[in-house]
Amino acid sequence: MRIAYIAAGAGGMYCGSCIHDNALAAALQKLGHEVALLPTYTPLRTDEENVSGSRLFYGALNVYLRHKSALFRRLPRRFQHLLDRQRLLGWVSRLGASTDPRGLGDLTLDVLRGEAGGQSKELDELVDWLATDYRPDVVHVTNSMLLGLVRRLKQELDVPVVVSVQGEDLFLDQLPEPQKGRVEAELRHRAAEADLFVAPSCEYARRMAERLGQDGARLRIVPLGIRLDGYGVGVDRGEEAGDEPRPVTIGYLARICPEKGLHRLVEAFIALAGVDSTAAPLRLRVAGYLGPRDRRYWAEQERRLRQAGLAEAVDFVGEIDRDEKIRFLSSLDVLSVPTVYREPKGLFALEAMAGGIPVVLPAHGSFPEMMEDTRGGLLFDPDSPEDLVKVLRRLVDDPEERRVLGDQGRTAVHSRRGAEAMAAATVEVYRELLSVKVEASP
């Protein structure tokens, strides 16, 4: 099968969607399919071997200037191609990672309007390349914010188009009115043009079906999977007799921002450290991308920890690559990312469980389904800071429960949450559409 996968770069940071898209494309290739992973806006940045192509469509500078200037839209294409050079795009990636979504409403609407918007020439170039140079059997679009591509793709290629939904609601909810209402109206208008949607969980499928005005029967569930290479088969948390008590280490691995709830974990850590519930000392380790917009937020968390006398009990690791991530996770006893919003994915939880690390997560978004499937952690009431402290204390004080949960999570992730399982389920969606297309042929 020949698959064109159109993915959106996320600027200069490691992005869960980029990592997911790259892992899926690589796993599809391992299954014997031909996959063109096509980046849009900026190159994909992933902490694994990057299988995306060097050709970039909807280059961020071109998209922005087309949106802002009618004069730029009339420039010869050879001049516009200069703005898609890697050095410039690298600079744009670093800039884009700090861009406030609240200023992108009009540009988002422009892209969603597809052939009727100011980005129609970018769409023409993508469709022409696919029609003449690649000729796919199916096209997969990374998220619903690119629904403006679908009409022309179907008209010119006559192939099924699948659209993933994987976190757009967080972006949409940050748009100001009236742009938010206009974008959502265009999304609902364009959604009927996709053949099927793919969601990572039943909860997110229901949420996005309502938001897109679609019948739930048009969404398929493909649970998240991760590349498992490098994750150990077990974690040894034992200590030799006579050793000083090893610190019980709580970890956080996600973007450093309010939405991911680091402030909740800091508050819980301060509360835990103030109670003599364990003979072992506590540590907090924090890893993840910290963008310019959120530096003040992180500084506030550091201030709170200093005031509590816990500055020396905290390690800030920052952004880490895949090998560093595996080592980071292996240093933890528990991982907790207490998201404020309803997380649709949660790759960090699968990564922790793959290494035998139990997780503590809020009981909303994708997490209840994930915990039911893996039994690799505990949930807490997302509306109760006290419950987060209670659940963390339970695991801090009980190494045997940590071991049991870690073993259960590791077994589940290694047996059915690998990238290959995700790819096989995705192929079934493609085959369903291709069989319908064959049956509909004269």
KAKA-V591860 format. One record per residue. N is the residue number from 1. RES is the residue in one letter. PSI is psi as a letter, one per 20 degrees, with the letter a starting at -180 (NA if undefined). Layout:
# KAKA-V591860
((N,RES,PSI) (N,RES,PSI))
This chain:
# KAKA-V591860
((1,M,p) (2,R,o) (3,I,p) (4,A,o) (5,Y,o) (6,I,o) (7,A,q) (8,A,p) (9,G,q) (10,A,k) (11,G,b) (12,G,j) (13,M,q) (14,Y,p) (15,C,p) (16,G,h) (17,S,g) (18,C,g) (19,I,g) (20,H,g) (21,D,g) (22,N,g) (23,A,h) (24,L,g) (25,A,g) (26,A,h) (27,A,h) (28,L,h) (29,Q,h) (30,K,h) (31,L,i) (32,G,j) (33,H,q) (34,E,p) (35,V,p) (36,A,o) (37,L,o) (38,L,o) (39,P,q) (40,T,q) (41,Y,f) (42,T,r) (43,P,q) (44,L,p) (45,R,o) (46,T,q) (47,D,j) (48,E,r) (49,E,p) (50,N,o) (51,V,j) (52,S,q) (53,G,r) (54,S,i) (55,R,p) (56,L,p) (57,F,q) (58,Y,l) (59,G,p) (60,A,g) (61,L,g) (62,N,g) (63,V,g) (64,Y,g) (65,L,h) (66,R,h) (67,H,h) (68,K,h) (69,S,o) (70,A,h) (71,L,g) (72,F,h) (73,R,h) (74,R,i) (75,L,q) (76,P,q) (77,R,h) (78,R,h) (79,F,h) (80,Q,h) (81,H,h) (82,L,h) (83,L,i) (84,D,j) (85,R,q) (86,Q,h) (87,R,g) (88,L,g) (89,L,h) (90,G,g) (91,W,g) (92,V,h) (93,S,g) (94,R,h) (95,L,g) (96,G,h) (97,A,i) (98,S,j) (99,T,p) (100,D,p) (101,P,h) (102,R,i) (103,G,j) (104,L,j) (105,G,g) (106,D,h) (107,L,h) (108,T,g) (109,L,h) (110,D,g) (111,V,g) (112,L,h) (113,R,i) (114,G,c) (115,E,i) (116,A,i) (117,G,a) (118,G,i) (119,Q,k) (120,S,h) (121,K,h) (122,E,g) (123,L,g) (124,D,g) (125,E,g) (126,L,g) (127,V,g) (128,D,g) (129,W,g) (130,L,h) (131,A,h) (132,T,h) (133,D,h) (134,Y,g) (135,R,m) (136,P,r) (137,D,h) (138,V,q) (139,V,p) (140,H,p) (141,V,p) (142,T,h) (143,N,r) (144,S,i) (145,M,i) (146,L,k) (147,L,h) (148,G,i) (149,L,h) (150,V,g) (151,R,g) (152,R,h) (153,L,g) (154,K,h) (155,Q,g) (156,E,h) (157,L,h) (158,D,l) (159,V,q) (160,P,q) (161,V,o) (162,V,p) (163,V,p) (164,S,q) (165,V,p) (166,Q,l) (167,G,j) (168,E,h) (169,D,h) (170,L,g) (171,F,g) (172,L,g) (173,D,i) (174,Q,i) (175,L,q) (176,P,q) (177,E,q) (178,P,i) (179,Q,h) (180,K,g) (181,G,h) (182,R,g) (183,V,g) (184,E,h) (185,A,g) (186,E,h) (187,L,g) (188,R,h) (189,H,g) (190,R,h) (191,A,h) (192,A,i) (193,E,h) (194,A,q) (195,D,g) (196,L,q) (197,F,q) (198,V,p) (199,A,q) (200,P,i) (201,S,q) (202,C,h) (203,E,g) (204,Y,h) (205,A,g) (206,R,g) (207,R,g) (208,M,h) (209,A,g) (210,E,g) (211,R,h) (212,L,i) (213,G,k) (214,Q,q) (215,D,p) (216,G,h) (217,A,i) (218,R,j) (219,L,q) (220,R,q) (221,I,p) (222,V,o) (223,P,q) (224,L,q) (225,G,q) (226,I,q) (227,R,p) (228,L,i) (229,D,p) (230,G,i) (231,Y,p) (232,G,r) (233,V,i) (234,G,r) (235,V,p) (236,D,o) (237,R,j) (238,G,r) (239,E,q) (240,E,q) (241,A,p) (242,G,i) (243,D,q) (244,E,q) (245,P,p) (246,R,p) (247,P,q) (248,V,o) (249,T,p) (250,I,p) (251,G,q) (252,Y,p) (253,L,n) (254,A,r) (255,R,p) (256,I,o) (257,C,q) (258,P,h) (259,E,h) (260,K,i) (261,G,k) (262,L,h) (263,H,h) (264,R,g) (265,L,h) (266,V,g) (267,E,g) (268,A,h) (269,F,g) (270,I,g) (271,A,g) (272,L,g) (273,A,h) (274,G,j) (275,V,p) (276,D,m) (277,S,i) (278,T,q) (279,A,i) (280,A,q) (281,P,r) (282,L,q) (283,R,q) (284,L,p) (285,R,p) (286,V,p) (287,A,q) (288,G,r) (289,Y,p) (290,L,o) (291,G,r) (292,P,h) (293,R,h) (294,D,j) (295,R,h) (296,R,h) (297,Y,g) (298,W,h) (299,A,h) (300,E,h) (301,Q,h) (302,E,g) (303,R,g) (304,R,g) (305,L,h) (306,R,g) (307,Q,h) (308,A,j) (309,G,k) (310,L,j) (311,A,h) (312,E,i) (313,A,j) (314,V,p) (315,D,p) (316,F,o) (317,V,h) (318,G,a) (319,E,p) (320,I,q) (321,D,a) (322,R,g) (323,D,g) (324,E,h) (325,K,g) (326,I,g) (327,R,h) (328,F,g) (329,L,h) (330,S,i) (331,S,i) (332,L,q) (333,D,h) (334,V,q) (335,L,p) (336,S,p) (337,V,n) (338,P,m) (339,T,q) (340,V,g) (341,Y,r) (342,R,n) (343,E,p) (344,P,i) (345,K,e) (346,G,l) (347,L,h) (348,F,h) (349,A,g) (350,L,h) (351,E,g) (352,A,g) (353,M,h) (354,A,h) (355,G,j) (356,G,j) (357,I,p) (358,P,q) (359,V,q) (360,V,o) (361,L,q) (362,P,q) (363,A,m) (364,H,r) (365,G,c) (366,S,i) (367,F,g) (368,P,g) (369,E,g) (370,M,g) (371,M,h) (372,E,h) (373,D,h) (374,T,h) (375,R,k) (376,G,j) (377,G,a) (378,L,q) (379,L,q) (380,F,r) (381,D,o) (382,P,i) (383,D,j) (384,S,o) (385,P,h) (386,E,h) (387,D,h) (388,L,g) (389,V,g) (390,K,g) (391,V,g) (392,L,g) (393,R,h) (394,R,g) (395,L,h) (396,V,h) (397,D,i) (398,D,n) (399,P,h) (400,E,g) (401,E,h) (402,R,g) (403,R,g) (404,V,g) (405,L,g) (406,G,g) (407,D,g) (408,Q,g) (409,G,g) (410,R,g) (411,T,g) (412,A,g) (413,V,g) (414,H,h) (415,S,h) (416,R,j) (417,R,k) (418,G,r) (419,A,h) (420,E,h) (421,A,g) (422,M,g) (423,A,g) (424,A,g) (425,A,h) (426,T,g) (427,V,h) (428,E,h) (429,V,g) (430,Y,g) (431,R,h) (432,E,g) (433,L,h) (434,L,h) (435,S,h) (436,V,g) (437,K,g) (438,V,g) (439,E,h) (440,A,i) (441,S,q) (442,P,NA))
